[in-house]
């Protein structure tokens, strides 16, 4: 909830041009939609976790910068 409120506040006040959210939680869909409506570039970094399609639909890009490790493969974590 607090992260969503922070995203909304930064978007409404035009304090940022881009937001990078490190999460794959689809609870952030309303915050992502609001930020994009306010002209903010919204990037998602799910750290190699799978992401629901409703979140993918409301972001401008998906990029994981943390290197994938063999432990990710053992946990069967994959990116859609």
BAFI-3210 file (N, C-alpha, C; in Angstrom, 3 decimals, decimal comma, padded with zeros to 6 digits):
// residues 80
n [1|2|3|4|5|6|7|8|9|10|11|12|13|14|15|16|17|18|19|20|21|22|23|24|25|26|27|28|29|30|31|32|33|34|35|36|37|38|39|40|41|42|43|44|45|46|47|48|49|50|51|52|53|54|55|56|57|58|59|60|61|62|63|64|65|66|67|68|69|70|71|72|73|74|75|76|77|78|79|80]
n.u [000,822|001,881|003,975|002,561|001,161|003,335|004,265|002,055|002,056|004,567|004,134|001,901|003,000|004,937|007,615|009,398|010,740|010,859|010,039|011,294|010,238|010,945|009,713|007,251|004,677|001,261|-000,380|000,424|-000,665|-002,727|-001,188|000,829|-000,699|-001,742|000,609|001,583|-000,505|-000,023|002,209|004,617|007,441|007,287|008,985|009,549|011,185|011,353|013,128|013,705|011,434|008,224|005,594|002,350|000,012|-001,671|-000,203|002,005|000,787|000,462|002,874|005,782|008,089|010,079|012,717|015,386|018,148|019,810|022,105|021,272|021,296|022,516|021,027|018,566|017,622|017,378|015,293|013,345|012,521|011,264|011,162|008,441]
n.v [-001,197|001,287|001,680|001,908|004,298|006,049|005,905|007,032|009,636|010,656|010,588|012,328|014,734|015,149|014,466|012,602|011,031|008,455|005,270|002,469|-000,558|-003,059|-005,885|-008,441|-008,464|-008,472|-006,764|-004,210|-003,166|-001,066|001,175|001,256|001,744|004,288|005,835|005,639|006,908|009,458|010,070|008,905|006,878|003,517|000,912|-002,540|-004,776|-007,983|-009,708|-012,252|-013,720|-015,153|-013,332|-012,025|-011,654|-009,413|-007,482|-007,173|-005,990|-003,354|-001,968|-000,205|-001,457|-004,434|-005,559|-007,358|-006,852|-008,088|-010,738|-013,948|-016,930|-020,288|-021,221|-020,055|-021,597|-024,072|-023,583|-023,442|-021,041|-018,899|-016,611|-015,180]
n.w [000,000|000,856|-000,963|-003,337|-002,810|-002,648|-005,292|-006,613|-005,498|-006,366|-009,110|-009,512|-008,607|-010,439|-009,949|-010,861|-013,830|-014,552|-013,228|-011,615|-010,745|-008,552|-008,471|-008,875|-008,349|-008,859|-007,514|-007,856|-010,143|-010,269|-009,406|-011,343|-013,654|-013,048|-012,852|-015,478|-016,858|-016,013|-017,432|-016,738|-017,242|-016,805|-015,515|-015,038|-012,891|-012,344|-011,114|-012,276|-011,702|-012,470|-014,111|-013,874|-016,562|-016,455|-015,118|-016,799|-018,963|-018,155|-017,922|-019,102|-019,817|-019,331|-017,469|-016,236|-014,353|-012,605|-012,536|-013,803|-011,933|-011,220|-009,113|-009,528|-011,609|-010,343|-008,613|-010,386|-011,532|-013,845|-016,564|-018,227]
ca.u [000,000|002,714|004,711|001,579|000,929|004,544|004,249|001,028|002,500|005,649|003,559|001,078|003,853|005,917|008,938|010,246|010,420|010,825|009,990|011,667|009,671|011,572|008,663|006,416|003,381|000,222|-001,069|000,899|-001,306|-003,317|-000,135|001,486|-001,632|-001,801|001,877|001,642|-001,460|000,616|003,354|005,832|007,931|007,202|009,761|009,405|012,275|010,798|014,198|013,552|010,182|007,169|004,746|001,010|-000,192|-002,315|000,843|002,791|-000,006|000,455|004,218|006,408|009,175|010,478|014,147|016,056|019,576|020,552|022,436|020,586|022,233|022,061|019,999|017,289|017,199|016,969|013,975|012,443|012,029|011,440|010,549|007,533]
ca.v [000,000|002,496|001,871|002,423|005,718|006,789|005,985|008,013|010,980|011,078|010,799|013,543|015,904|015,182|014,443|011,634|010,733|007,006|004,468|001,071|-001,335|-004,376|-006,756|-009,044|-008,562|-007,811|-005,757|-002,895|-002,769|000,283|002,189|001,320|002,413|005,699|006,465|005,748|007,962|010,736|010,256|008,334|005,639|002,540|-000,283|-003,596|-005,744|-009,034|-010,572|-013,575|-014,381|-015,053|-012,160|-012,196|-010,863|-008,124|-006,521|-006,939|-005,095|-001,981|-001,428|000,195|-002,370|-005,415|-005,799|-007,822|-006,555|-009,004|-011,930|-015,202|-017,898|-021,669|-021,433|-019,698|-022,750|-025,132|-023,220|-023,449|-019,685|-018,542|-015,366|-015,501]
ca.w [000,000|000,943|-002,220|-004,292|-002,497|-003,043|-006,759|-006,980|-005,116|-007,278|-010,439|-009,509|-008,400|-011,543|-009,333|-011,548|-015,224|-014,698|-012,011|-011,788|-009,648|-008,420|-007,949|-009,904|-007,689|-009,651|-006,702|-008,274|-011,401|-010,207|-009,310|-012,652|-014,567|-012,699|-013,225|-016,949|-017,265|-015,692|-018,316|-016,165|-017,841|-015,719|-015,839|-014,044|-012,748|-011,498|-010,609|-012,889|-011,309|-013,480|-013,912|-014,449|-017,778|-016,184|-014,766|-018,020|-019,810|-017,660|-017,737|-020,361|-020,147|-018,327|-017,584|-015,036|-014,483|-011,743|-013,329|-013,483|-011,369|-011,292|-008,088|-010,142|-012,394|-009,415|-008,070|-011,542|-011,725|-015,249|-017,026|-019,340]
c.u [000,865|003,487|003,774|001,280|002,136|004,607|003,252|001,483|003,583|005,109|002,763|001,907|004,915|007,350|009,910|009,807|010,238|010,793|010,383|011,177|010,318|010,572|007,948|004,989|002,321|-000,622|-000,656|000,278|-001,931|-002,266|000,569|000,591|-001,673|-000,527|001,971|000,676|-000,882|001,895|004,672|006,172|008,045|007,865|009,631|010,640|011,798|011,838|013,993|012,302|009,168|006,224|003,395|000,808|-000,846|-001,303|001,683|002,095|000,134|001,833|004,801|007,540|009,471|011,953|014,689|017,545|020,427|020,852|021,672|021,617|021,671|021,014|018,624|016,736|016,709|015,597|012,924|011,765|012,287|010,708|009,659|008,005]
c.v [001,259|002,743|002,424|003,893|006,568|006,957|007,043|009,433|011,488|011,374|012,100|014,811|016,070|015,230|013,513|011,494|009,237|006,352|003,052|000,330|-002,714|-005,266|-007,388|-009,156|-007,795|-006,851|-004,343|-002,421|-001,380|001,390|002,353|002,049|003,909|006,424|006,643|006,810|009,344|010,968|009,721|007,041|004,606|001,236|-001,278|-004,496|-006,837|-009,995|-012,029|-014,326|-014,259|-013,912|-012,439|-011,228|-009,511|-007,073|-006,177|-005,914|-003,626|-001,432|-001,094|-000,732|-003,302|-005,704|-006,252|-007,614|-007,458|-010,268|-013,161|-016,206|-019,307|-021,958|-021,027|-020,877|-023,883|-024,852|-023,199|-022,098|-019,321|-017,262|-015,696|-014,944]
c.w [000,000|-000,342|-003,285|-004,069|-002,878|-004,557|-007,214|-006,668|-006,058|-008,668|-010,499|-009,367|-009,481|-011,004|-010,048|-013,000|-015,433|-013,317|-012,385|-010,555|-009,645|-007,697|-009,129|-009,419|-008,471|-008,820|-007,102|-009,590|-011,297|-010,148|-010,657|-013,661|-014,312|-013,135|-014,743|-017,471|-017,018|-016,496|-017,781|-016,894|-016,719|-016,153|-014,692|-014,069|-011,805|-010,912|-011,016|-012,458|-012,442|-013,100|-014,544|-015,606|-017,490|-015,745|-015,996|-018,912|-019,413|-017,312|-019,099|-020,769|-018,991|-018,547|-016,237|-015,234|-013,603|-012,539|-012,853|-012,989|-011,497|-010,231|-008,603|-010,930|-011,491|-008,814|-009,152|-011,728|-013,166|-015,557|-018,206|-020,666]
res [x|x|x|x|x|x|x|x|x|x|x|x|x|x|x|x|x|x|x|x|x|x|x|x|x|x|x|x|x|x|x|x|x|x|x|x|x|x|x|x|x|x|x|x|x|x|x|x|x|x|x|x|x|x|x|x|x|x|x|x|x|x|x|x|x|x|x|x|x|x|x|x|x|x|x|x|x|x|x|x]
***
